Amino acid sequence: MTVCTNTAVSYERDVPAATEEPDTVPDLDPDLELATEHEMFTLHQSIDVLLPGRASKVIHFTASRSGEGTSTIVRALGKVLAMRLGRSVLILDANAARPGQHIHFGVDGGTGWNDLARKGAPVDAAVHRTNCQNLAISPISTAASSASAFFDACLARRILAEFRTRFDLVLVDGSPPLCAGALTFAGSADGVVLVVEAEKTRAPSVLRAKASIERSGGHVLGTVLNRRRFHIPGAVYRRL
């Protein structure tokens, strides 16, 4: 599976801006002017083909390095699935290197999923509703006592098992594989999607990331080729 997206499109000559209205259905919000609904639907369909017949899915998203757009892809996909398809979606922020989903959605982090490592913390306390219908997030707690959760694979399995009973899809926003504890959820997810920045990420880096995921027990579904550089206008490209 390889899906192309344009979360930060740039063109090599003066062409219509990436924020103009696409020639598909209207965008849900300004974020989706950057990652179009069409591309997120394509990504969703590709995942469904690779993981058929599952009532609930957990998909782990990661990249070989920071800054490749993983969090933006997760957010855009979550919004499309929740608001267009009516699926109940949880974004689990496991990006310890750059946590920020709760900031984007204007949610008080409060209790995070890693607080569940502490005795007595209920699962529901780690789920925070957003202003997007059917979409919730589970942020990272910054409490020092919760840091060990990033290295507890048994806890990760238990958390995901609980979340599966509450949501149609759990989208894990993960750190790059070389970060400590980055792949704790990968082995318990149904599949892992590797985000690759077009024309910048080198093949050896991608292969090393893939190998790390597989060593952790993760199943790599494929890649999302992000931030393509167009040599022709995007509207024309979509018609070719």
C-alpha positions as CSV (number, residue, x, y, z in Angstrom):
1,M,0.0,0.0,0.0
2,T,1.3,3.4,-1.0
3,V,-1.0,6.4,-0.6
4,C,0.0,10.0,-1.6
5,T,-1.1,13.0,0.3
6,N,-0.5,16.7,0.2
7,T,-0.4,18.1,3.7
8,A,2.1,20.7,2.7
9,V,2.0,21.0,-1.0
10,S,4.5,23.2,-2.8
11,Y,4.8,23.9,-6.5
12,E,7.8,24.7,-8.6
13,R,6.1,27.5,-10.5
14,D,3.3,29.9,-9.9
15,V,0.2,27.7,-9.7
16,P,-3.1,27.8,-7.7
17,A,-2.4,27.7,-4.0
18,A,-2.9,24.4,-2.1
19,T,-5.5,26.1,0.1
20,E,-8.0,26.8,-2.8
21,E,-11.1,24.7,-2.8
22,P,-10.4,21.3,-4.3
23,D,-12.5,19.9,-7.1
24,T,-13.9,17.2,-4.7
25,V,-16.5,17.5,-1.9
26,P,-16.2,20.6,0.3
27,D,-13.6,20.4,3.1
28,L,-14.7,19.7,6.6
29,D,-12.5,22.5,8.1
30,P,-9.3,24.5,7.3
31,D,-7.0,21.5,8.2
32,L,-8.5,19.5,5.3
33,E,-7.7,22.2,2.8
34,L,-4.2,20.8,3.2
35,A,-5.0,17.1,3.4
36,T,-8.0,16.6,1.1
37,E,-10.9,14.4,1.9
38,H,-10.3,12.4,-1.2
39,E,-6.8,11.4,-0.1
40,M,-8.0,10.4,3.4
41,F,-10.8,8.3,1.9
42,T,-8.2,6.6,-0.3
43,L,-6.1,5.9,2.7
44,H,-9.1,4.5,4.6
45,Q,-10.1,2.3,1.7
46,S,-6.6,0.9,1.4
47,I,-6.5,0.0,5.1
48,D,-9.9,-1.6,4.8
49,V,-8.7,-3.8,1.9
50,L,-5.7,-4.9,3.9
51,L,-7.6,-5.5,7.1
52,P,-11.0,-6.9,6.0
53,G,-13.8,-8.1,8.3
54,R,-12.6,-6.4,11.5
55,A,-15.3,-4.7,13.6
56,S,-12.7,-2.5,15.3
57,K,-9.2,-1.5,14.1
58,V,-6.1,-0.1,15.7
59,I,-3.7,1.5,13.3
60,H,-0.3,2.8,14.4
61,F,1.2,5.7,12.4
62,T,4.9,6.5,12.6
63,A,7.7,7.9,10.5
64,S,11.4,7.4,10.2
65,R,12.1,10.9,11.7
66,S,10.2,13.8,13.2
67,G,8.6,16.4,11.1
68,E,7.3,14.1,8.3
69,G,3.6,15.0,9.0
70,T,2.5,12.0,11.0
71,S,0.3,13.9,13.4
72,T,-1.3,15.9,10.6
73,I,-2.2,12.7,8.7
74,V,-3.6,11.1,11.8
75,R,-5.7,14.2,12.6
76,A,-7.0,14.6,9.0
77,L,-7.9,10.9,8.7
78,G,-9.6,10.9,12.1
79,K,-11.8,13.9,11.2
80,V,-12.9,12.4,7.9
81,L,-13.8,9.0,9.4
82,A,-15.6,10.6,12.3
83,M,-17.4,13.4,10.6
84,R,-18.0,12.1,7.1
85,L,-18.4,8.3,7.7
86,G,-19.9,8.5,11.2
87,R,-17.3,6.2,12.7
88,S,-16.4,6.5,16.4
89,V,-12.7,7.4,16.4
90,L,-10.1,7.8,19.1
91,I,-6.7,9.5,18.4
92,L,-4.2,8.1,20.9
93,D,-1.3,10.5,21.1
94,A,1.8,8.4,21.7
95,N,4.2,10.9,20.2
96,A,6.4,11.4,23.3
97,A,8.8,13.4,21.2
98,R,6.2,16.0,20.1
99,P,2.9,15.5,21.8
100,G,0.3,18.0,20.7
101,Q,-3.0,16.5,19.6
102,H,-4.7,17.9,22.8
103,I,-3.4,21.4,22.0
104,H,-4.8,21.3,18.5
105,F,-8.2,20.2,19.6
106,G,-8.2,22.6,22.6
107,V,-8.6,19.8,25.1
108,D,-7.2,20.0,28.6
109,G,-4.8,17.1,28.6
110,G,-5.6,16.1,32.2
111,T,-5.4,12.4,32.5
112,G,-3.5,10.6,29.7
113,W,-3.5,7.0,28.5
114,N,-0.2,6.5,30.3
115,D,-1.8,7.4,33.6
116,L,-3.6,4.1,33.4
117,A,-0.3,2.5,34.6
118,R,-1.1,3.9,38.0
119,K,-3.4,1.8,40.1
120,G,-7.0,2.8,40.0
121,A,-7.0,5.2,37.0
122,P,-10.2,4.3,35.0
123,V,-10.0,4.0,31.2
124,D,-12.7,6.6,30.7
125,A,-10.7,9.2,32.5
126,A,-8.1,9.0,29.7
127,V,-10.6,9.7,26.9
128,H,-11.4,13.3,26.1
129,R,-14.2,14.3,23.7
130,T,-13.4,17.0,21.1
131,N,-15.6,19.5,19.3
132,C,-15.6,17.2,16.3
133,Q,-18.6,14.8,16.3
134,N,-17.6,11.1,17.0
135,L,-13.9,12.0,17.6
136,A,-12.1,11.7,20.9
137,I,-8.4,11.9,21.9
138,S,-6.3,10.2,24.6
139,P,-3.3,12.4,25.3
140,I,0.0,11.8,27.0
141,S,0.3,12.6,30.6
142,T,3.5,14.4,31.6
143,A,3.5,13.0,35.1
144,A,6.9,11.5,35.8
145,S,5.1,8.5,37.5
146,S,3.5,7.6,34.2
147,A,6.7,7.6,32.1
148,S,7.2,3.9,32.5
149,A,4.0,3.2,30.5
150,F,6.0,3.8,27.3
151,F,8.0,0.6,28.0
152,D,5.1,-1.6,29.1
153,A,3.9,-3.8,26.2
154,C,1.4,-5.6,28.5
155,L,-0.2,-2.3,29.5
156,A,-0.3,-1.3,25.8
157,R,-2.2,-4.5,25.0
158,R,-4.7,-3.9,27.8
159,I,-5.3,-0.3,26.9
160,L,-5.9,-1.1,23.3
161,A,-8.2,-4.0,24.2
162,E,-10.3,-1.6,26.3
163,F,-10.4,1.1,23.6
164,R,-11.4,-1.4,20.9
165,T,-14.6,-2.0,22.9
166,R,-15.4,1.7,22.8
167,F,-14.4,2.8,19.3
168,D,-14.6,1.7,15.7
169,L,-11.1,2.9,15.0
170,V,-8.1,3.8,17.2
171,L,-5.4,5.8,15.4
172,V,-2.1,5.8,17.3
173,D,0.0,8.9,16.6
174,G,3.5,7.5,17.3
175,S,7.0,8.8,17.6
176,P,9.8,7.8,15.1
177,P,11.0,4.2,15.9
178,L,14.4,5.3,17.2
179,C,12.7,7.2,20.0
180,A,12.6,5.4,23.4
181,G,9.4,3.5,23.8
182,A,8.1,4.6,20.4
183,L,6.9,1.1,19.3
184,T,5.2,0.0,22.5
185,F,1.8,-0.1,20.7
186,A,3.1,-1.3,17.3
187,G,3.0,-5.0,18.2
188,S,-0.6,-4.8,19.5
189,A,-2.0,-2.8,16.6
190,D,-3.7,-4.4,13.6
191,G,-1.2,-2.7,11.3
192,V,1.4,0.1,11.1
193,V,1.5,2.8,8.5
194,L,4.8,4.5,7.8
195,V,4.6,8.2,6.8
196,V,7.4,9.2,4.3
197,E,8.1,12.8,3.2
198,A,8.4,12.9,-0.5
199,E,11.8,13.8,-2.0
200,K,13.4,14.2,1.4
201,T,13.3,10.9,3.3
202,R,16.1,8.6,2.1
203,A,15.3,5.0,1.4
204,P,17.8,3.5,3.9
205,S,16.0,5.5,6.7
206,V,12.7,4.1,5.7
207,L,14.1,0.5,5.5
208,R,15.6,0.9,9.0
209,A,12.3,2.2,10.4
210,K,10.5,-0.7,8.8
211,A,12.9,-3.2,10.3
212,S,12.5,-1.7,13.7
213,I,8.8,-2.0,13.5
214,E,8.9,-5.6,12.4
215,R,11.4,-6.4,15.2
216,S,8.8,-5.0,17.7
217,G,6.2,-7.4,16.3
218,G,4.4,-4.7,14.2
219,H,2.9,-5.5,10.8
220,V,3.7,-2.8,8.2
221,L,0.7,-2.2,6.0
222,G,2.4,0.2,3.7
223,T,3.5,3.9,3.4
224,V,1.9,7.3,3.0
225,L,3.9,9.4,0.7
226,N,3.4,12.9,2.1
227,R,4.1,16.4,0.8
228,R,4.5,15.7,-2.8
229,R,6.1,18.4,-5.0
230,F,4.0,19.0,-8.1
231,H,5.5,20.0,-11.4
232,I,2.0,20.7,-12.7
233,P,-1.0,22.3,-11.1
234,G,-2.7,20.0,-8.5
235,A,-6.1,20.4,-10.1
236,V,-4.7,19.1,-13.4
237,Y,-2.7,16.3,-11.7
238,R,-5.9,14.9,-10.1
239,R,-7.5,14.6,-13.6
240,L,-4.5,12.7,-15.2
